[in-house]
Amino acid sequence: MRLLIVKLSAIGDIIHTLPALAAVRRALPDAEITWVVEERSAEILRGNPLVDRLVEVDTRSMRGGKVIEEILLDLGAQVKKVREFKYDVAIDFQGLIKSAAITRLSGAKKRWGFSRSSMREPAGRVFLTNSVDVAGDVHIIRKNLELAAGALNIDVPNSGFEFPIATSESERAAARWIAQDAGGRFAVLNPAGGWVTKLWHAEKYGQLADLLWERQGLASIVATGPNELELADRAAAGSRTGRLTLAQPTLKAFFELARLAEVYIGGDTGPTHLAIAAGAPIVGIFGPTEWWRNGSTNP
């Protein structure tokens, strides 16, 4: 079987789809799996041994209220690599017009996705041939697993979810170096988030670092992306003990760092879901988003 998975972004959403990938590979070990992903979100999937082909696209040009015909023209230029193969089944885990359109442009005769009520952009249903009804109050990991089960007629787990992420020795070494610099037992703090409404005050992470040191003997590592240095600096300025270090690891090095941490603390953002995948003890700071939908590895 040749299977096409479409999950474009973002980092947390891709991580939430990994258990479905693991379930598919376990049930169909001989399947040839292609995954279409946004280039800016592809790092976590690169080198994954469960994916035979990774196709990276950039669909940012399709923003701005374009009509479906314009979206199809833009996508057609993006997915030439997808059309190099004939697929038996394509599954849209994203639920957008453009992700559903990619399944149509792939040439797959069977194109599965969520029912209209579960899609973020219900108009995309026109590109799909089949759909799976999923209850609205289901955790996103289970939702993805139910879609895979319905599309491929396979058994999927109810717990003990797998998050296949491939890391290199250099990424593991980078994590060890950051951990060593922290000096012993440590917590990982992440003051960043994709939406302003998801952010807890960065300065309070500095105050939290003080409490972790004084009450638990834990040093803190404030881990952020390169474009989030201002948040990291504000967190550092909020600490009076100075028992924190700043780090900007790659996503995969962050994954390995989280595996070494005593605890991870952050909001509803990609690194939090990556820390969950790493098996770190988590304290999630959730604001406008539903903790029951996104928050736990085994909801």
Secondary structure as UniProt FT lines:
FT   STRAND          2..6
FT   HELIX           11..27
FT   TURN            29..30
FT   STRAND          32..38
FT   HELIX           39..41
FT   HELIX           43..45
FT   TURN            46..47
FT   TURN            49..50
FT   STRAND          53..57
FT   HELIX           60..62
FT   TURN            63..65
FT   HELIX           68..78
FT   TURN            80..81
FT   HELIX           82..84
FT   STRAND          89..92
FT   HELIX           97..105
FT   TURN            106..107
FT   STRAND          110..114
FT   HELIX           116..118
FT   HELIX           122..127
FT   STRAND          130..132
FT   TURN            136..137
FT   HELIX           140..152
FT   HELIX           169..182
FT   STRAND          186..190
FT   HELIX           196..198
FT   HELIX           202..216
FT   STRAND          219..223
FT   HELIX           226..228
FT   HELIX           229..237
FT   STRAND          244..247
FT   HELIX           251..260
FT   STRAND          263..267
FT   HELIX           270..278
FT   STRAND          282..285
FT   HELIX           291..294
//
